[in-house]
């Protein structure tokens, strides 16, 4: 997963046939991760709620058709200008 300083996230798409979408989680600073959004079939997300000057950590997991969520990616840290 990669991020920019604007809360724009992209990652390599899952190619499994039973892919339903993706779940993104975010933490402010060193806080606990919380579900940010469930994404549908798009390996990208724009965090429009990110506040200027804040540091965030993001992880993403794939969701299958049975609503199982894969292990999350390694965290990516972004500081929004």
TIVOPA-677486 format. One line per 3 residues: number of its first residue (from 0); their letters; for each residue x, y, z of N, C-alpha, C. Coordinates in steps of 0.02 Angstrom, whole numbers, padded with zeros to 5 digits. Each point is the difference from the previous one (the first is absolute). Layout:
<torvexs>
NUM> A> X,Y,Z,X,Y,Z,X,Y,Z ~ ...
</torvexs>
This chain:
<torvexs>
0> XXX> 00043,-00058,00000,-00043,00058,00000,00045,00061,00000 ~ -00022,00052,-00035,00038,00062,-00003,-00046,00058,00016 ~ 00027,00054,00025,-00039,00058,00015,00036,00063,-00021
3> XXX> -00037,00054,-00005,00029,00065,-00014,-00015,00045,00059 ~ 00021,00061,-00002,-00013,00046,00055,-00070,00030,-00001 ~ -00043,-00025,-00043,-00067,00028,-00004,-00053,-00050,00022
6> XXX> 00019,-00055,00032,-00049,-00050,00021,-00024,-00042,-00059 ~ 00039,-00002,-00054,-00016,-00041,-00058,00036,-00066,00006 ~ -00036,-00055,00000,00029,-00066,00009,-00011,-00043,-00062
9> XXX> 00050,-00039,-00017,-00006,-00049,-00054,00035,-00064,00023 ~ -00023,-00057,-00025,00032,-00063,00016,-00011,-00049,-00057 ~ 00039,-00054,00001,-00007,-00051,-00052,-00065,-00037,00010
12> XXX> -00040,-00005,-00053,-00065,-00032,00004,00004,-00075,00012 ~ -00048,-00027,00035,-00006,-00071,00012,-00030,-00032,-00062 ~ 00027,-00056,-00022,-00023,-00032,-00062,-00042,-00063,00012
15> XXX> -00017,-00014,00062,-00040,-00060,00015,-00071,00008,-00027 ~ -00028,-00055,-00024,-00067,00001,-00032,-00055,00020,00048 ~ 00009,-00012,00065,-00053,00015,00048,00008,00068,00034
18> XXX> 00038,00045,-00030,00010,00067,00028,-00066,00039,-00001 ~ -00017,00026,00058,-00059,00044,00006,00021,00073,00002 ~ 00055,00013,00033,00024,00069,00005,00057,00004,00050
21> XXX> 00010,00059,00027,00055,00013,00047,-00025,00037,00061 ~ 00033,-00012,00057,-00016,00037,00061,00062,00039,00020 ~ -00008,00065,00010,00054,00042,00022,-00008,00020,00072
24> XXX> 00055,00002,00036,-00001,00022,00069,00051,00057,00007 ~ -00015,00044,00047,00043,00058,00011,00009,00011,00075 ~ 00060,00023,00018,00014,00022,00068,00029,00070,-00003
27> XXX> -00017,00041,00048,00030,00066,00006,00061,-00007,00044 ~ 00058,00020,-00026,00062,-00006,00038,00013,-00072,00019 ~ 00012,-00011,00065,00013,-00068,00025,-00062,-00032,00029
30> XXX> -00058,00028,-00014,-00063,-00026,00026,-00020,-00067,-00030 ~ -00056,-00026,00022,-00025,-00064,-00024,-00030,00006,-00069 ~ 00007,-00053,-00039,-00030,-00002,-00067,-00076,-00007,00007
33> XXX> -00036,00033,-00043,-00073,-00005,-00004,-00021,-00003,-00073 ~ -00054,-00035,-00014,-00024,-00006,-00069,-00016,00069,-00026 ~ 00029,00016,-00057,-00011,00064,-00033,-00054,-00007,-00053
36> XXX> 00004,-00054,-00039,-00049,-00010,-00054,00008,-00069,-00029 ~ -00054,-00025,-00029,00003,-00060,-00041,-00004,00023,-00072 ~ 00049,-00020,-00039,00005,00022,-00070,-00024,-00056,-00045
39> XXX> -00026,00015,-00056,-00025,-00051,-00046,00044,-00002,-00062 ~ 00036,-00055,-00009,00037,-00016,-00061,00049,00052,-00025 ~ 00020,00047,00040,00046,00052,-00023,00060,00002,00046
42> XXX> 00061,-00013,-00026,00059,00001,00043,00028,00070,00010 ~ -00044,00046,00021,00020,00068,00013,-00052,00033,00045 ~ 00022,00050,00039,-00047,00035,00044,00027,00070,00013
45> XXX> -00045,00048,00004,00017,00068,00017,-00031,00017,00067 ~ 00041,00010,00050,-00024,00016,00068,-00015,00075,00004 ~ -00061,00017,-00013,-00020,00071,00000,-00013,00027,00070
48> XXX> 00004,-00043,00051,-00010,00023,00069,00067,00012,00036 ~ 00055,-00011,-00035,00066,00010,00031,00011,00074,00013 ~ 00024,00016,00060,00010,00069,00019,00071,00024,-00013
51> XXX> 00007,00061,-00021,00064,00030,-00015,00046,-00002,00062 ~ 00062,-00020,-00011,00049,-00002,00054,-00003,-00064,00042 ~ -00048,-00044,-00013,-00007,-00061,00038,00040,-00057,-00031
54> XXX> 00023,-00045,00043,00035,-00061,-00022,-00048,-00059,00006 ~ -00006,-00039,-00053,-00046,-00057,-00001,00038,-00063,-00019 ~ -00026,-00057,00023,00023,-00066,-00022,-00059,-00035,-00032
57> XXX> 00012,-00032,-00057,-00052,-00035,-00037,00020,-00072,-00012 ~ -00049,-00045,00001,00008,-00070,-00023,-00061,-00018,-00041 ~ 00008,-00050,-00044,-00055,-00023,-00043,-00001,-00076,00001
60> XXX> -00060,-00028,-00001,-00009,-00072,-00006,-00052,-00014,-00054 ~ 00005,-00058,-00033,-00050,-00019,-00050,-00058,-00035,00034 ~ -00060,00010,-00027,-00061,-00032,00025,-00025,-00048,-00054
63> XXX> -00014,-00063,00020,-00026,-00047,-00050,-00077,-00002,00002 ~ -00029,-00040,-00044,-00073,-00003,-00005,-00034,-00025,00062 ~ 00037,-00034,00044,-00029,-00023,00064,00015,00049,00057
66> XXX> 00024,00059,-00018,00017,00054,00047,00059,-00016,00046 ~ 00042,-00047,-00021,00063,-00012,00035,00049,00055,-00020 ~ 00036,00026,00048,00049,00053,-00015,00070,-00029,00007
69> XXX> 00041,00011,-00051,00068,-00026,00001,00042,00037,00051 ~ 00060,-00026,00011,00048,00036,00042,00013,00068,-00031 ~ 00009,00049,00043,00011,00069,-00024,00070,00008,-00028
72> XXX> 00007,00050,-00042,00065,00020,-00026,00043,00027,00057 ~ 00063,00010,-00014,00043,00036,00047,-00024,00072,00003 ~ 00003,00033,00057,-00023,00069,00004,00040,00049,-00043
75> XXX> -00035,00048,-00027,00031,00055,-00036,-00016,00063,00039 ~ 00051,00041,00012,-00010,00062,00038,00000,00060,-00048 ~ -00046,00045,00012,-00007,00061,-00040,-00009,00059,00047
78> XXX> 00035,00053,-00013,-00012,00063,00035,-00030,00047,-00051 ~ -00061,00023,00013,-00035,00044,-00047,00026,00071,00008 ~ 00020,00031,-00056,00028,00068,00005,-00052,00051,00022
</torvexs>
